[in-house]
Amino acid sequence: MKTKKESRVLVYGLSRNHIVIATYRWDFLEELFISKHPTLDLEVFIRDKLNTYNEVTYVLPCTESKYRARFKSFRILEGGDILIYVEKYCKLINAIICLLETGGLISPATGILIGAPDKCLSKGEEL
């Protein structure tokens, strides 16, 4: 599937406690948003948080089936190229989720990177 260079892709991943969302324009990361998993409607929550929300065309879930359709406003990336997009865009999302879930990302007191378990780094190889 070919997307126009000006198309934006919303890429997201969910864990037990967190959501990580990024918007990409072609190969450029435009926006990254990390939060505790909201209890409200996810689409409404993200619409209020992301500056680029109104410019997104496609959605790509990294941690769940693409047919889950949490974001009804966007088209789902389809076709044989979906694996290329997952490989390209989900590395950062999956690495951040792993770091958040293993407690290796930040210290709440200092905001400084504490450590990155090897298994998390391998999820985001060549970031």
C-alpha positions in Angstrom: 0.0 0.0 0.0 1.4 3.4 -0.9 0.7 6.4 1.2 1.2 9.9 0.0 4.3 11.6 1.4 2.1 14.3 3.1 -0.1 11.6 4.8 0.3 11.2 8.5 0.2 7.9 10.3 -0.9 7.6 13.9 1.0 4.7 15.5 0.0 3.5 19.0 0.7 0.8 21.5 -1.1 -0.1 24.7 0.2 -1.9 27.8 -1.5 -2.6 31.1 -0.9 0.9 32.4 0.4 3.1 29.6 -0.3 4.3 26.1 2.4 5.4 23.7 1.3 7.3 20.6 3.4 8.8 17.8 2.5 10.5 14.6 4.7 10.2 11.6 4.8 12.1 8.4 6.6 9.9 5.9 9.8 8.9 7.8 9.7 11.8 10.2 8.5 11.5 13.8 6.4 14.5 14.3 4.9 13.9 17.7 5.3 11.5 20.6 2.8 11.2 23.5 3.2 8.9 26.5 0.6 8.7 29.2 -1.0 6.5 31.8 -3.7 4.4 30.1 -6.9 6.6 30.1 -10.2 5.2 31.4 -12.2 7.4 29.0 -12.8 6.9 25.3 -9.3 6.6 23.8 -10.0 8.5 20.6 -11.5 11.5 22.5 -8.5 11.5 24.9 -6.0 11.5 22.1 -7.9 14.1 20.0 -7.5 16.5 23.0 -3.8 15.7 23.5 -2.2 15.5 20.0 -1.5 18.6 18.0 -1.4 16.7 14.7 -4.6 14.7 15.3 -6.6 16.5 12.7 -3.9 15.9 10.1 -3.8 12.1 10.5 -4.9 9.9 7.7 -3.9 6.3 8.7 -3.7 4.4 12.0 -1.3 1.6 12.8 -1.7 -0.4 16.1 1.5 -2.0 17.4 0.2 -4.0 20.2 -3.2 -5.2 19.0 -5.1 -6.4 16.0 -5.6 -3.8 13.3 -9.3 -4.8 13.2 -9.8 -3.5 16.8 -10.5 -0.1 15.3 -10.1 2.1 18.3 -9.8 5.1 16.1 -12.7 5.3 13.8 -11.7 8.6 12.2 -8.7 7.1 10.3 -8.1 4.5 7.7 -6.3 1.3 8.7 -3.1 0.5 6.8 -3.9 -2.5 4.7 -2.2 -4.8 2.2 1.0 -6.7 2.0 3.1 -3.7 3.0 1.6 -3.6 6.5 4.6 -5.6 7.8 7.0 -3.0 6.4 5.1 -0.3 8.2 5.0 -2.3 11.5 8.7 -2.8 11.3 9.4 0.8 10.5 7.1 2.6 12.9 6.5 0.2 15.8 10.1 -0.2 17.0 10.1 3.0 19.0 6.6 2.4 20.4 7.4 -1.2 21.5 10.7 -0.2 23.1 9.1 2.6 25.1 6.3 0.3 26.3 8.8 -2.3 27.4 10.8 0.3 29.3 7.7 1.7 31.0 6.5 -1.8 32.0 9.9 -2.9 33.4 10.4 0.3 35.3 13.6 1.0 33.3 12.6 4.3 31.7 12.7 7.1 34.2 13.0 7.9 37.9 9.9 9.7 39.1 12.0 11.8 41.4 14.6 13.0 38.9 13.2 12.2 35.5 16.5 10.7 34.6 16.9 7.5 32.6 17.7 4.7 35.1 18.4 1.8 32.9 17.3 -0.1 29.9 17.0 -3.9 30.1 18.5 -5.6 27.1 15.2 -7.1 26.1 13.7 -3.6 25.7 16.7 -2.4 23.7 16.3 -5.3 21.3 12.7 -4.3 20.7 13.9 -0.9 19.4 17.0 -1.9 17.5 18.2 0.8 15.1 16.0 3.5 16.5 
